[in-house]
Amino acid sequence: MKQKNKLKGSKTFIEDDYTKQESEIQKKIRGIAAAEKGKGVEAKIGYKKMIWAGEVWHWDTKLDKLVKAPSHPKENPKN
């Protein structure tokens, strides 16, 4: 785990803490992200979520697909 940064850019992923179901979800998300990157859209992957074109999408286990996360206005803590 200490040298995982050496894997950056390769097709190797460290998922030692994921369950089999979580690993399959992440694999699907990586596939979607790769397709979007192929179209020239910037896509970033997180745990059960993906950010592309400035929008956050999260994995819905009931629908078994990525759904757009609702946008929440940022609260101003000074008010």
C-alpha positions in Angstrom: 0.0 0.0 0.0 2.9 2.3 0.6 4.1 2.2 -3.0 0.6 2.3 -4.7 1.5 5.7 -6.3 3.8 3.8 -8.6 0.8 2.2 -10.2 -0.6 5.6 -11.4 -1.4 5.5 -15.1 -1.5 1.7 -15.3 -4.6 -0.5 -15.4 -3.9 -1.9 -12.0 -6.2 -0.9 -9.1 -5.9 -1.6 -5.4 -9.2 -2.7 -4.0 -8.1 -4.8 -1.0 -10.9 -3.4 1.2 -13.8 -3.7 -1.3 -16.3 -6.5 -1.2 -17.0 -8.4 -4.4 -20.1 -6.3 -5.0 -18.2 -3.1 -4.4 -15.4 -4.2 -6.8 -17.9 -4.9 -9.5 -19.5 -1.5 -9.1 -16.2 0.2 -9.3 -15.4 -1.8 -12.4 -18.6 -0.6 -14.1 -17.8 3.0 -13.1 -14.3 2.7 -14.5 -15.8 1.4 -17.8 -18.2 4.4 -18.0 -15.3 6.8 -17.2 -13.1 5.3 -19.8 -15.9 5.7 -22.4 -16.3 9.3 -21.4 -12.6 10.0 -21.5 -12.5 8.5 -25.0 -15.1 11.2 -26.0 -12.7 13.9 -24.6 -14.7 14.6 -21.4 -12.7 14.9 -18.2 -13.9 12.2 -15.7 -12.8 11.5 -12.2 -13.6 8.4 -10.2 -14.4 8.2 -6.5 -15.9 5.5 -4.2 -19.2 4.7 -5.8 -19.3 8.0 -7.7 -17.9 9.7 -10.7 -17.4 13.4 -11.5 -17.6 14.3 -15.2 -18.3 17.6 -16.9 -18.4 19.3 -13.5 -21.3 17.2 -12.3 -21.3 14.6 -9.6 -23.0 11.2 -10.3 -23.3 8.5 -7.7 -24.1 4.8 -7.9 -27.7 3.9 -7.1 -27.8 0.3 -5.9 -31.5 0.0 -6.4 -31.3 1.1 -10.1 -27.9 -0.5 -10.6 -26.6 2.6 -12.5 -25.1 6.0 -12.0 -27.6 8.8 -11.3 -27.0 12.5 -11.1 -26.5 13.7 -7.5 -28.9 16.5 -6.5 -27.2 19.8 -6.4 -27.3 21.6 -3.1 -26.5 25.3 -2.8 -23.6 25.9 -0.6 -24.5 27.3 2.7 -22.9 30.5 3.9 -21.8 29.8 7.5 -21.5 33.6 8.2 -25.3 34.2 7.8 
